[in-house]
Amino acid sequence: MRLIGSERSPYVRKVMLVAHELGLTDRIERENISVAIRKLERDPINPNPFGQIPTLVTDDGRIVHDSFVICDYLASLADASWLLNGTSGRLDILTRHATAHSMLDLLLKRLVERNRTNGVENDLCGAFRIKVGWGLDALETNAGGWMQMPVELGQLTVACALAYIDFRFEDDAWRHGRPSLAAWYENMSARPSMRATTFKA
């Protein structure tokens, strides 16, 4: 399989976290490209119809895009139904995933806006930051029990979102007032999959 993406993309990292947890990394060939929201030229390397990443090209040539769909596909290859149907139940896992994925979307929008204003955090950036904070607060209410649960897609996506805040917005101090989430993330960060997929500047 061929995974097209960037080592700075949180969506790509989510896919690679899953690949490591499922033991599929030796079946995936990485191809790194650069993407930009205002880039209108089609990239011949990336068959994604929107030019987005990640894109997975399967061994039989199918084009799979959207990180959730790719993760679901990888789980099917590894016969790992636990990834989306763990002990906490599918609905809880998907809700965790949705919360963290929405945070990633907001973080990317904030980054694009900050780049547009040459590094200035304007009111729109502030609005994105506040809404991410709401997501963090929602996660804090349940994070205390996660260390007693097997890792699944929701937790992996949360870890990816928190790592992305540290990578792009290190001054946000998201750990302040969220001790359960901070403790869980410190424990999660020690996993081999997290260590093997760090963001590259």
N, C-alpha and C positions, 0 to 999 in steps of 0.2 A: 504494500500500500504506500501511497505517497501523500504526505501531509504538507500542504502549502500554507505558509503563515509567517509570523514574525516572532522573534524571541522576546519582543516587548509587548505582545498582545496578551491580555488576560484571558481572552477566549481561547487562544491557542494553548496557553498554559493549562487551562482547565482540561482540555482534551489530553494533553500530555500527562497530567496528573492521573487521569483515568487510565491511560495506557500503561503507566508504571504500576498502578495498583492492580491492574489485570494481567500484568506480565506480557504485554504485547509490544513493547518497545522495539524488540528485535525484528518485528514484522513491518515497522513503519520507517519509511525513508523521509527525512525532513528536507524541505525546500523553502528557504527563507526569501521573502520578498518584502519590499517596502510598499506601503499603501498610504493614500491621502484622501481625505473626504472630498476634496475638490478636484481630484484627478479624474479626468474624463476619458483619457485614452485607455482602451482595453489592454490589459496585460496578457500577452500570449501564453505566459506560464500558468496563469490562474484561470481555470474554466468556470469559476463561480459567476453566475449571470449578473451579479451586482458588483463584482470586483472586490468582494469582502473576504475576510479571513476569519476562521480557518476554512479550508476546503480540503476534503479528503477524496482522493482518487483510489477506488478499490482495486483489488487485484484483477477483477474482470472488467475494469474500465468505467464503472459507474461513478458519477459525480455526486458527492454528498456534502451538503453545506449546512451551516448553523451548528454551533458547538453542541447544543443539546442533542440534535439528531445524530451527530457523529459519535457522541458518548454512548447513546443508546445502541448504535450500530456496533461499536466496539464491545459493549456488554453482551450483545447477541453472539459475537464471535467467540467470546470467552465463556459462554454459557453462565454468565454472572448476573442472574436475575436480582441478586441482593443489592446491586448498585442502585436500583430504583425501587426496591421492595424490601428494605431492611427491617430490622426488628421494631423500629419506630413506626412503620407503616408507610405505604406509598404516598398518601396524602401529605403527611408531615415532611417527608423527604422532598417532594415536589414543591411544597410551600417554602421550605428552606432554600431550595434552589432558586425559586422565583424571586425571593427577597434579595438574595445575593446577586442574581443576574441583573435585576433592576438597578441595584447599586452600581454594578459595573457599567451599565448603560449611562447612568448619571455621571459617573467618574469620567467616562470617555467624552461626554458632552462638555463637562467642565474643562477638560484638557484642551479640547478643540477651541473653546472660547478663550481660554487663557493664552493659547498660542496666537489666536487672532488679534489679541490686544497686546502682543509682545510681552507676555509675562505678567500683565496686570490682572489682578483678581477683581473683576467688576461685580456689580450687583447680581448679574446672572450667574456668575461663578459662585457667589455667596448663596444663591437660592439652591443650586445643585448641591453645595456642601451641606446645607441644612437638611435637605431631603435624604442625603446619604446618612446623616446623623439619625434621622428617624428610623432608617433601616437598621442601623447599628443598635439602637435602643430596643427595637423589636427582637433582634437576635440575642441581646443580653438577657432577656427574660427567660430564655430556654437553654442558654449555653452551659449552664451549670451541670446539666445531666449528660452532655455529649461525650464526655471522656469515658463514661461507662457503656457507650454504645459503639457498635462496629462502624467503621467509616463507610460513608455512602456518598452519592453524588451531591446531595445538599451540603454536607460538610465540606467536601472538596471545593465546591463553588464558593462557599463562605471563606475558606482559607485563601482562595485565589483573590477574592475581593479585598481582604484585609492586607494581603501582600502587595496588592496594587496600590492601595492607599500609601503604604510605606514607601513604595517605589516612586510614585509620582507626587505625592502630597505629604511628605514626611513631617511637615509642621502642623498637621491637623490634630495630633495628639488624641487619636480616637480611643486609646486605652483608658483615658481619664474618665472615671465614673462608670467604667464597664469592667469590673474585676473578673467576672466569670468568663466573659468573652476573651479578655486578655490572657487569662490562665489557660483556657482551652487552646488559643492560638499558639501560645508558647510551646505547649505539648505537641500540637499538630505540626509545628514547624520543624520538629526533629525527625519526622518521618522521612525515609529515604526518597519517596516520591517528591516531597517538597524540596529537599536538598538538591535533587537532580534537575529541577525545572526552574531555578531562580531566574528572575528577569535579567536581561542583559541591557546595559545602558547604551 
